Amino acid sequence: MSAEWLEPWWPTDAWTDDQRDGFARQLKLEVGPEHPLFNIPARVVGRHGGCDDALFELLDNSGRFAVVHLTWARSQERMPWPGHEIFDSFDAFAATRMREDHDEYNL
């Protein structure tokens, strides 16, 4: 993914497949049937450098992305966990959430 990343967000392009797969497995483990991301395949594309938030591309042909606050639990979570925010596109994420985090980070 070729995009401009603003601190504290950074891309996971340099990660190994094992690292990316680990995040996808953790997301799948934590998300229960009542969660909006249940059964939606996803791959991690970015990380927030100051917390456990990760940006996932949703692989359901919708073009959507989701910021997910993984809890690193060893079992399925109950709503509202893992915390999440869904965006219609990477551009929507970048214009809102990434921009807000960047502005706050640089205060």
C-alpha positions, 0 to 999 in steps of 0.5 A: 500500500502506497500511502502517506503515513503520519506519526504515530501511525506507521505501515506494516509493509516490512513485517514478515508474513508470520507477523501479519498472520499473527495479528489476523489470528489474534483479531479472529480469536478476539471477535465474537459472533455479535461483533461487526467484524465477525467472520470478516477476513482482514490483514494488518496494514498499519500500527499506532506507535503509542498504543495497541491500535492496529489498522486492518484492511477488511478483505470482504471486497468492500474497500473498508478499513478498521482500527481495532484495539486488540486486547491480546486476550487468549479467548473470544471477547465480549462486546464492546471488545475489541474496540473498533472503528470502521472506515469506508476507505483508507482515505477516510481513515487518513483524513479523520483518525490518522490526522486526529492522532497525528495532531494530538501526537504533535501537541 
